[in-house]
Amino acid sequence: MSQESLLSELNDRSREVFRRVVETYLQTGEPVGSRTLTRALSERLSAATVRNVMQDLEFMGLLDSPHISAGRLPSQMGLRLFVDGMMEIDAVAPTDRAAIEQTLGNDDPDTGLLLDRVSTALSSITHGASLVLMPKHEAPIRHIEFVSLAPDRALVVLVFADGHVENRIFTPPPGQTPSSMREAGNFLNAMAEGRTLAELRSNLSRQISERRRELDVLAAELVESGLALWNGETTDPRLIVRGRANLLDSEAADLDRIRVLFDDLERKRDIVEFLELTEKGEGVRIFIGSENKLFSLSGSALVVSPYMNADRKIVGAVGVIGPTRLNYGRIVPIVDYTAQLVGRVLSGRKG
């Protein structure tokens, strides 16, 4: 049944009971009983009448009953209905607005440090874990170098024409030697000058095919492995995560599920998917429970919004993850405002 059909089936009384259950749950995180609701409703109703309405809402799939006589909680479907059709969005509080603006106020040339401050501020303001996906650096490349650290570990150093430096650790194909790594670096440097990473990737297959004879097989594998790392693999350090302790504080009773989420955040999985979540239109998107495909913790909620560059192209995203009882009405406008502000600041920068 569609959300419109569900809403149309709710009369004024059941709509108010449902709204009060959700709002109380979002404030307390606890099941809501009929006696608690009778004191909050605008219409004078007996506890028995309220119980009957709650049973009807449970039958519709909008409420769950975790234990007998323990009150009701909104189901995932109920939370989605509330967020999409009944939630009132607050304005960003002046103190929250000032805290966000302060992180972007100085003209720090290091985008990574700037977005790290944004992530820290967002976590502090929302009391959740904040996620910031940095834009890819697309300045022309000046130099590439591969360095062997161990038989199964290598470092690639990427120096851009604007002075930006990126260091990545990756697992090279078996059998690499210092000489094959030097050869791979020389090959890439010969074709990379003046090109961005995106341009280099688009030309790489053709260049390797044309110049395959100039490389031994191991060096070619190294080139392909190293560039695959820059093309969105899960080891990409573009995702900044702050405030994981807030999740532990908010859901301390369920440590196993929190540990799962911590593991997911630590691995920074599916970074490309995090950006793809935002690419189906502008503005904030909300993922509740199992809708949240980025993390395996089904009891979490993700509020995420893209930010754009000067060409109105989505280049990154900011978000907040927390328990499903997030204060959506407050957090949604904060995430939206932060994304817009980050986009404006980065659009005003050169390169």
C-alpha positions in Angstrom: 0.0 0.0 0.0 1.3 3.4 -0.9 2.0 6.2 1.6 -0.8 8.3 0.1 -3.2 5.4 0.7 -2.0 4.8 4.3 -2.4 8.5 5.1 -5.9 8.6 3.6 -6.9 5.8 5.9 -5.9 7.7 9.0 -8.7 9.9 10.5 -7.8 12.9 12.6 -7.8 10.8 15.8 -5.5 8.0 14.5 -3.3 10.5 12.8 -2.7 12.4 16.1 -2.1 9.3 18.1 0.4 8.1 15.5 2.2 11.4 15.4 2.4 11.6 19.2 3.8 8.0 19.4 6.5 8.8 16.8 7.4 12.2 18.4 7.6 10.7 21.9 9.7 7.8 20.7 12.1 10.2 18.9 12.5 12.1 22.1 12.9 9.2 24.5 13.8 6.1 22.5 11.3 4.2 24.6 8.0 2.4 23.8 5.0 4.7 24.3 2.1 3.5 26.4 -1.6 4.5 26.1 -1.6 6.3 29.5 1.3 8.5 28.5 -0.6 9.5 25.3 -3.8 10.3 27.0 -2.1 13.2 28.8 -0.6 14.6 25.6 -3.5 14.4 23.2 -5.6 17.5 22.3 -8.8 15.4 22.4 -9.8 13.9 25.7 -9.8 10.1 25.2 -9.7 7.2 27.6 -6.7 5.0 27.8 -8.8 2.1 26.4 -9.8 4.1 23.3 -6.1 5.1 22.8 -5.1 1.4 23.0 -7.7 0.5 20.4 -6.3 3.2 18.0 -2.8 2.0 18.6 -3.8 -1.6 17.9 -5.3 -0.4 14.6 -2.1 1.4 13.7 -0.1 -1.8 14.5 -2.4 -3.8 12.3 -1.7 -1.3 9.5 2.1 -1.9 10.0 2.8 1.6 11.3 3.6 0.6 14.9 5.4 -2.4 16.5 4.8 -3.9 20.0 8.2 -5.0 21.3 6.7 -6.7 24.4 3.2 -7.4 25.7 1.8 -4.3 27.6 5.1 -2.4 27.0 3.7 0.2 24.7 4.3 0.8 21.0 7.2 1.9 18.8 7.0 3.2 15.2 7.9 0.5 12.7 10.4 1.3 9.9 7.4 1.8 7.6 5.8 4.1 10.2 9.0 6.2 10.5 9.2 6.5 6.7 5.5 7.6 6.6 6.2 10.2 9.3 9.4 11.5 7.8 7.9 11.8 4.3 4.3 13.0 5.1 4.0 14.4 8.6 7.3 15.7 9.8 7.8 19.4 10.5 11.2 20.7 9.5 12.8 23.2 11.9 14.8 26.2 10.9 18.6 25.8 11.5 19.2 27.4 15.0 21.4 30.4 15.0 24.0 28.7 17.2 24.1 25.7 14.9 24.4 27.9 11.9 27.3 29.8 13.5 29.1 26.7 14.5 29.0 25.4 10.9 30.0 28.7 9.4 32.9 29.1 11.8 34.5 25.9 10.4 34.5 27.4 6.9 35.3 31.0 7.9 39.0 31.0 7.4 40.6 30.6 4.0 42.4 27.3 4.6 44.0 26.1 1.3 43.9 22.5 2.5 40.4 21.2 1.5 41.0 18.0 3.6 41.6 20.0 6.8 38.6 22.2 6.1 36.2 19.3 5.5 37.7 17.5 8.6 36.6 20.6 10.7 33.2 20.4 9.0 32.8 16.8 9.9 33.9 17.4 13.5 31.4 20.3 13.9 28.6 18.3 12.3 29.1 15.4 14.7 29.2 17.8 17.7 26.1 19.7 16.7 24.0 16.6 15.9 25.4 14.2 18.5 25.7 11.5 15.8 28.5 10.2 13.7 29.2 12.6 10.8 30.3 11.5 7.3 31.9 13.8 4.8 32.9 12.5 1.3 35.7 14.7 0.0 35.8 15.7 -3.7 38.3 14.0 -5.9 41.4 16.1 -6.6 41.5 16.8 -10.3 44.4 19.2 -10.8 47.0 18.2 -13.4 49.5 15.6 -12.3 53.2 16.5 -11.8 54.7 13.3 -10.6 53.8 9.7 -9.7 56.1 7.3 -7.8 55.7 3.7 -6.5 57.6 2.6 -3.4 57.8 -1.0 -2.2 57.2 -1.3 1.6 56.9 -5.1 1.9 56.2 -8.0 -0.5 52.5 -7.4 0.0 52.4 -3.7 0.6 53.4 -0.7 -1.6 53.0 3.1 -1.5 52.1 5.3 -4.4 52.9 9.0 -4.1 50.9 11.3 -6.3 52.0 15.0 -6.7 49.7 17.5 -8.4 50.7 20.6 -10.2 49.1 22.8 -7.5 51.3 21.2 -4.8 48.7 18.8 -3.4 50.2 15.5 -2.5 48.3 12.2 -1.9 49.9 9.0 -0.5 48.1 5.7 -0.8 49.1 2.2 0.5 47.9 -0.7 -1.7 48.6 -4.4 -2.3 50.6 -4.8 -5.5 50.4 -7.9 -7.8 52.7 -10.7 -6.7 56.3 -10.7 -7.9 56.9 -7.0 -8.0 60.5 -5.8 -7.9 62.0 -2.3 -7.2 62.9 -2.1 -10.9 59.4 -3.0 -12.2 58.0 -0.3 -9.9 60.4 2.3 -11.2 59.5 1.3 -14.7 55.8 1.6 -14.0 56.4 5.0 -12.5 58.4 6.2 -15.4 55.7 5.0 -17.8 53.0 6.8 -16.0 55.0 10.0 -15.6 55.7 10.1 -19.4 52.0 10.0 -20.2 50.6 11.9 -17.1 52.1 15.3 -17.4 49.5 18.0 -17.8 46.6 15.5 -17.4 44.2 15.1 -14.5 43.6 11.7 -13.0 40.3 11.4 -14.9 42.0 12.2 -18.2 44.8 9.8 -17.3 42.4 7.0 -16.6 40.5 7.6 -19.9 43.7 7.3 -21.8 45.4 4.5 -19.8 44.0 1.4 -21.6 44.8 2.8 -25.0 48.3 3.8 -24.0 49.1 0.5 -22.3 47.9 -1.3 -25.4 50.0 0.8 -27.7 53.1 0.7 -25.5 52.8 -2.8 -24.0 56.1 -3.9 -25.5 57.8 -1.2 -23.5 56.7 -2.7 -20.2 57.2 -6.1 -18.7 54.1 -7.9 -17.6 54.6 -7.2 -13.9 55.0 -3.4 -14.4 51.8 -3.3 -16.5 49.9 -5.1 -13.7 51.3 -2.6 -11.2 50.1 0.3 -13.3 46.6 -1.1 -13.5 46.5 -2.0 -9.9 47.7 1.4 -8.7 45.2 3.3 -10.9 42.4 1.1 -9.9 43.1 2.3 -6.4 42.5 5.9 -7.4 39.3 4.9 -9.3 37.1 4.4 -6.2 38.3 1.3 -4.4 37.3 0.9 -0.8 40.7 1.8 0.4 40.1 5.3 -0.9 40.6 7.7 2.1 38.1 10.2 0.8 35.5 9.5 3.5 36.0 11.4 6.8 34.2 9.9 9.8 33.9 11.7 13.1 31.9 11.2 16.3 31.6 7.4 16.5 31.5 7.7 20.3 28.2 9.5 20.0 26.7 6.4 18.5 27.9 4.4 21.5 26.4 6.9 23.9 23.0 6.9 22.1 22.6 3.1 21.8 24.6 1.9 24.7 22.1 -0.9 25.4 22.9 -2.6 22.1 26.7 -2.9 22.0 26.8 -5.8 19.5 25.0 -3.8 16.8 27.2 -0.7 17.6 30.3 -2.8 17.1 29.1 -3.9 13.7 28.6 -0.2 12.8 32.0 0.7 14.1 33.6 -2.0 12.0 31.8 -0.7 8.9 32.8 2.9 9.6 36.4 1.7 10.3 36.6 -0.1 7.0 34.9 2.9 5.3 33.1 0.5 3.0 31.3 1.3 -0.2 32.5 4.9 -0.5 31.4 5.2 -4.1 27.9 4.0 -3.1 27.8 6.8 -0.4 28.0 9.3 -3.2 25.7 7.4 -5.5 23.0 7.5 -2.7 22.8 11.3 -3.3 22.8 11.3 -7.1 19.1 10.8 -7.8 18.3 14.5 -7.3 19.3 17.4 -5.3 18.6 17.9 -1.6 18.6 15.7 1.5 17.9 12.0 1.4 16.9 9.9 4.4 17.6 6.2 4.7 15.9 4.4 7.7 16.8 1.0 9.0 17.3 -1.6 6.2 16.9 1.2 3.6 20.4 2.2 4.6 22.5 0.1 2.2 25.8 1.8 3.1 26.1 0.2 6.5 25.0 -3.2 7.7 23.5 -2.0 11.0 19.8 -2.2 10.2 18.8 -0.1 13.3 20.5 3.0 12.0 19.4 6.0 10.0 21.4 8.0 7.5 20.7 11.6 6.5 22.8 12.6 3.6 23.0 15.5 1.1 25.3 16.1 -1.9 27.3 19.2 -2.5 28.2 20.6 -5.9 31.0 22.5 -7.6 30.7 25.7 -9.6 29.5 23.7 -12.6 26.6 22.2 -10.6 28.2 18.8 -10.6 27.9 16.6 -7.6 31.5 16.1 -6.2 30.9 15.0 -2.6 28.4 14.6 0.2 27.9 15.2 3.9 25.8 13.2 6.2 24.9 12.1 9.7 24.3 8.5 10.9 22.7 7.6 14.1 19.9 5.5 15.6 16.5 5.4 13.9 15.2 7.8 16.6 17.2 10.7 15.2 15.6 14.2 15.6 15.0 14.3 11.9 13.2 17.7 12.0 16.4 19.3 13.3 19.1 17.2 11.6 17.7 17.3 8.0 18.0 21.1 7.7 21.4 21.1 9.4 22.8 18.6 6.8 21.1 20.5 4.0 22.6 23.8 5.1 26.1 22.3 5.6 26.1 20.8 2.1 25.0 24.0 0.5 27.6 26.0 2.4 30.4 23.5 1.6 29.4 23.7 -2.1 29.5 27.5 -2.1 32.9 27.6 -0.4 34.5 25.0 -2.6 33.0 26.6 -5.8 34.8 29.8 -4.9 38.2 28.2 -4.9 40.5 27.9 -7.9 41.3 24.5 -9.4 
